[in-house]
Amino acid sequence: MGLIRPTTMLQGEIEMISSFRKYRAHALTVLLTTVAVFGFGATQVAADTSGLKVAAVFETPIEEPWVNQIHVALLQAKKELGIEYTWAESVKSADFARVMREYAESGHGLVMGDAFGAERIARRVAKDYPKVAFTFGSGIGPAEPNFAVFDNWIHEPAFLAGMIAGRLTKTNKIGAVAAMTIPEVNRLCNAFCAGAKEANKKVSCKFSFIGSFFDPPKAKEAALAQIEQGVDVIYAERFGVIEAAKEKDIVAIGNMSDQSSLSPEHVVTSVVWDMWPTVKQVVNLVKADVFSSQDFGQFSYMGKGGSFLAPYHAWDNKLSADIKKMVETRKEAILDGTFRVDIDESAPKSE
């Protein structure tokens, strides 16, 4: 008797097995649909999604605005997405591979950072750890199977900031102090100048490049030299410029983050790069075990929330309604796709 099951029990088990099979088939369909929608390649990275450990490797100090935006977004991911997060800053090229390997070999499923000065090193290390997701700031493309890239595609708000500069200048001379003549820097400077000229055809643009991603004293020195030449509105693409603007009492435009607090009376607005949309996307893909090598640059565009103009703060009552309307109109045109800011990555030339 113990071997004979009642018919009702057999029927219940059959129904349960059938339901499970339907659920499994449905889950597989959802997974395949997700892969199709996001366009993931066939080669994907396997990840431990329970308590994802994320590490960042930065070439510059954490206070350097570019890497700080990545750092801030990863801190937000720690709070909102439950990741474990650690980082190493001021990592020189000679130590870059060692630091990356230490993180990859200590259970970190995702390693992020800036690879501009260590491109070949970062890519070589990534190949040795195909089950780890690597996502680095880079001026070139992704590499299979696990090296994804991003960049600060913030030329759109740079154009808007240029429009403000073009209207605020009294000398018709505006300037920009930037890192070096590389594509990701060039496109910001060129967009800034293009925006200024749209708003004021009499404007001439001056550019200075300090040859470094982080050298505040040198950036300040370059800014002071421009001011002596008549520049009265300056784009602080590099850290240190706002100090010069404050000292000489001219208008400044911040970069990367909202830098109004550095000098509220002189910083009219800032070109903000918000890395949260990028970091959120990357972390969620790794957690879902569907990460693949790709270019996440689109998540830095204004339409994705990855860049914008900072609030006017102390300048809100100083800017004319005409200037505000001009900027808002162009902003809406960018967001609804009826206006595109040109991506000009050629080396800017002073006029």
Number of C-alpha atoms within 10 A of each C-alpha: 4 4 5 6 9 8 9 9 10 11 11 11 12 12 12 12 12 12 12 12 12 12 12 12 12 12 12 12 12 12 14 11 12 13 15 11 9 10 11 16 15 10 13 19 22 19 21 18 16 9 13 20 21 24 23 24 25 25 22 19 15 18 13 19 22 26 22 18 21 24 25 16 18 27 18 16 20 17 12 10 16 14 21 16 19 17 17 18 15 14 16 14 15 10 12 21 20 14 17 22 16 11 22 25 11 9 15 21 25 26 24 25 25 23 22 14 14 16 16 12 17 24 20 12 18 25 16 11 16 17 18 26 29 34 28 25 23 22 16 13 12 21 17 16 23 25 27 25 23 25 22 25 22 27 28 30 29 33 30 29 28 33 25 25 31 28 20 21 19 14 13 21 22 29 28 29 26 27 21 17 18 12 15 21 22 21 26 30 30 26 26 29 29 24 25 29 21 16 20 19 12 12 21 18 23 20 22 20 19 20 13 13 20 20 15 18 15 19 29 23 17 21 29 18 14 22 21 10 12 15 24 23 31 30 31 28 27 28 26 20 28 30 22 22 25 17 12 15 15 18 23 31 29 28 26 27 20 21 23 23 11 13 16 16 16 24 28 27 26 26 30 24 28 25 26 22 18 21 23 17 14 22 22 15 19 22 21 14 15 21 29 27 22 20 20 20 18 17 24 26 22 22 16 13 16 21 26 26 26 22 13 18 15 17 16 13 9 10 15 12 10 10 15 13 11 14 21 13 11 18 20 13 13 19 15 10 10 9 12 12 16 13 16 17 17 15 16 20 11 11 9
